[in-house]
Amino acid sequence: MSYLEIKLERILNECDKHILRIDRAHQRMASFIPLTKQGYLNLTEQNIADIDQFLYRFGKLQDAVGEKLFPFILMFLREENIRSKAFIDILNRLEKLEILDSKEDWFELRKIRNDLSHNYDDNPAEMASTINYIYEKKETLESIYLKVKQFYMKKTKIKE
């Protein structure tokens, strides 16, 4: 197994752990989602912990996929100068190779995450709306990750 394959296996393992924890928090949140302004104001400590876990792991998965998995997949494919490429160029290449369905989906996920970091508890209606939206986008993030993972797994099976 090459260095890149070992590195990719570690990244996939990290992402799988995030997915597992996202799924658990997502299931627990189902009892109070969709949130309303009043629902947000009445969250229990456990509800807040579930939301925090979900949002934290959602962000960690985004970081692992965007900052690690995307570049290492391209390095694995022997693409040149990946470390010096702008992120948009990496996304464009992944889309061209049909590893990523739509870079726009990725940008949308980043935007909602950034929006959340700029929302504050003093606007419960907006916080509830943003949490609802991210909750709905779980499948989008997971499908992006799983498509890249399946691509890699298929490539390594062919090599063996």
C-alpha positions as a Python dict, from the first residue, in 0.01 Angstrom:
ca = {
    (1, 'M'): (0, 0, 0),
    (2, 'S'): (142, 338, -99),
    (3, 'Y'): (177, 643, 125),
    (4, 'L'): (-120, 807, -49),
    (5, 'E'): (-336, 499, 1),
    (6, 'I'): (-246, 487, 370),
    (7, 'K'): (-323, 858, 403),
    (8, 'L'): (-654, 818, 217),
    (9, 'E'): (-752, 523, 435),
    (10, 'R'): (-694, 737, 746),
    (11, 'I'): (-896, 1024, 601),
    (12, 'L'): (-1181, 787, 510),
    (13, 'N'): (-1173, 641, 862),
    (14, 'E'): (-1193, 993, 1009),
    (15, 'C'): (-1485, 1082, 781),
    (16, 'D'): (-1667, 758, 865),
    (17, 'K'): (-1644, 845, 1236),
    (18, 'H'): (-1790, 1188, 1169),
    (19, 'I'): (-2073, 1031, 965),
    (20, 'L'): (-2153, 790, 1248),
    (21, 'R'): (-2180, 1072, 1501),
    (22, 'I'): (-2374, 1295, 1261),
    (23, 'D'): (-2622, 1012, 1206),
    (24, 'R'): (-2671, 958, 1580),
    (25, 'A'): (-2729, 1326, 1649),
    (26, 'H'): (-2955, 1355, 1344),
    (27, 'Q'): (-3172, 1070, 1471),
    (28, 'R'): (-3200, 1227, 1818),
    (29, 'M'): (-3288, 1565, 1665),
    (30, 'A'): (-3577, 1416, 1467),
    (31, 'S'): (-3803, 1453, 1770),
    (32, 'F'): (-3781, 1835, 1769),
    (33, 'I'): (-3703, 1924, 1406),
    (34, 'P'): (-3826, 2131, 1232),
    (35, 'L'): (-3755, 2399, 1487),
    (36, 'T'): (-3970, 2706, 1525),
    (37, 'K'): (-3872, 3023, 1707),
    (38, 'Q'): (-4063, 2900, 2014),
    (39, 'G'): (-3917, 2552, 1980),
    (40, 'Y'): (-3568, 2700, 1970),
    (41, 'L'): (-3639, 2898, 2287),
    (42, 'N'): (-3765, 2583, 2462),
    (43, 'L'): (-3477, 2348, 2378),
    (44, 'T'): (-3362, 2124, 2660),
    (45, 'E'): (-2997, 2085, 2754),
    (46, 'Q'): (-2999, 1745, 2580),
    (47, 'N'): (-3151, 1899, 2266),
    (48, 'I'): (-2880, 2164, 2265),
    (49, 'A'): (-2612, 1897, 2312),
    (50, 'D'): (-2754, 1702, 2016),
    (51, 'I'): (-2757, 2014, 1798),
    (52, 'D'): (-2403, 2100, 1904),
    (53, 'Q'): (-2283, 1749, 1823),
    (54, 'F'): (-2457, 1756, 1486),
    (55, 'L'): (-2321, 2097, 1389),
    (56, 'Y'): (-1971, 2020, 1516),
    (57, 'R'): (-1946, 1692, 1327),
    (58, 'F'): (-2108, 1842, 1018),
    (59, 'G'): (-1833, 2106, 1017),
    (60, 'K'): (-1560, 1853, 1089),
    (61, 'L'): (-1679, 1632, 803),
    (62, 'Q'): (-1683, 1931, 568),
    (63, 'D'): (-1329, 2019, 673),
    (64, 'A'): (-1201, 1664, 635),
    (65, 'V'): (-1359, 1621, 292),
    (66, 'G'): (-1266, 1964, 158),
    (67, 'E'): (-922, 2010, 306),
    (68, 'K'): (-799, 1651, 304),
    (69, 'L'): (-1002, 1408, 95),
    (70, 'F'): (-1048, 1619, -218),
    (71, 'P'): (-677, 1704, -258),
    (72, 'F'): (-556, 1355, -169),
    (73, 'I'): (-791, 1192, -418),
    (74, 'L'): (-642, 1408, -691),
    (75, 'M'): (-288, 1327, -573),
    (76, 'F'): (-383, 959, -576),
    (77, 'L'): (-484, 1007, -941),
    (78, 'R'): (-142, 1158, -1004),
    (79, 'E'): (-277, 1504, -1078),
    (80, 'E'): (1, 1761, -1076),
    (81, 'N'): (64, 2049, -836),
    (82, 'I'): (-242, 1986, -621),
    (83, 'R'): (-95, 2160, -317),
    (84, 'S'): (-49, 2482, -513),
    (85, 'K'): (-395, 2481, -673),
    (86, 'A'): (-674, 2709, -558),
    (87, 'F'): (-965, 2527, -398),
    (88, 'I'): (-1196, 2622, -684),
    (89, 'D'): (-953, 2453, -925),
    (90, 'I'): (-964, 2136, -715),
    (91, 'L'): (-1344, 2142, -720),
    (92, 'N'): (-1349, 2206, -1095),
    (93, 'R'): (-1117, 1911, -1154),
    (94, 'L'): (-1322, 1679, -933),
    (95, 'E'): (-1635, 1785, -1118),
    (96, 'K'): (-1469, 1730, -1455),
    (97, 'L'): (-1363, 1382, -1347),
    (98, 'E'): (-1723, 1322, -1232),
    (99, 'I'): (-1609, 1251, -877),
    (100, 'L'): (-1808, 1552, -760),
    (101, 'D'): (-2156, 1599, -904),
    (102, 'S'): (-2173, 1972, -847),
    (103, 'K'): (-1931, 2220, -700),
    (104, 'E'): (-2236, 2439, -639),
    (105, 'D'): (-2361, 2187, -379),
    (106, 'W'): (-2028, 2221, -200),
    (107, 'F'): (-2044, 2600, -208),
    (108, 'E'): (-2399, 2591, -71),
    (109, 'L'): (-2289, 2371, 219),
    (110, 'R'): (-2002, 2608, 298),
    (111, 'K'): (-2233, 2908, 281),
    (112, 'I'): (-2486, 2766, 528),
    (113, 'R'): (-2207, 2670, 765),
    (114, 'N'): (-2066, 3022, 745),
    (115, 'D'): (-2413, 3168, 793),
    (116, 'L'): (-2453, 2966, 1111),
    (117, 'S'): (-2126, 3095, 1251),
    (118, 'H'): (-2253, 3451, 1201),
    (119, 'N'): (-2597, 3390, 1353),
    (120, 'Y'): (-2639, 3460, 1719),
    (121, 'D'): (-2872, 3340, 1991),
    (122, 'D'): (-3034, 3684, 1999),
    (123, 'N'): (-3228, 3593, 1682),
    (124, 'P'): (-3404, 3265, 1767),
    (125, 'A'): (-3616, 3256, 1449),
    (126, 'E'): (-3308, 3286, 1228),
    (127, 'M'): (-3116, 3029, 1433),
    (128, 'A'): (-3407, 2784, 1412),
    (129, 'S'): (-3429, 2833, 1037),
    (130, 'T'): (-3055, 2782, 985),
    (131, 'I'): (-3048, 2469, 1203),
    (132, 'N'): (-3346, 2328, 1009),
    (133, 'Y'): (-3171, 2395, 680),
    (134, 'I'): (-2844, 2231, 785),
    (135, 'Y'): (-3040, 1937, 924),
    (136, 'E'): (-3197, 1892, 580),
    (137, 'K'): (-2856, 1914, 407),
    (138, 'K'): (-2710, 1616, 592),
    (139, 'E'): (-2787, 1388, 299),
    (140, 'T'): (-2614, 1624, 55),
    (141, 'L'): (-2291, 1628, 255),
    (142, 'E'): (-2298, 1254, 311),
    (143, 'S'): (-2363, 1182, -57),
    (144, 'I'): (-2067, 1398, -162),
    (145, 'Y'): (-1843, 1208, 77),
    (146, 'L'): (-1977, 866, -18),
    (147, 'K'): (-1934, 931, -389),
    (148, 'V'): (-1567, 1020, -338),
    (149, 'K'): (-1521, 718, -111),
    (150, 'Q'): (-1685, 483, -364),
    (151, 'F'): (-1469, 625, -641),
    (152, 'Y'): (-1156, 556, -438),
    (153, 'M'): (-1270, 207, -335),
    (154, 'K'): (-1344, 117, -696),
    (155, 'K'): (-1000, 240, -808),
    (156, 'T'): (-818, 43, -540),
    (157, 'K'): (-1012, -276, -619),
    (158, 'I'): (-910, -250, -985),
    (159, 'K'): (-543, -217, -886),
    (160, 'E'): (-538, -534, -675),
}
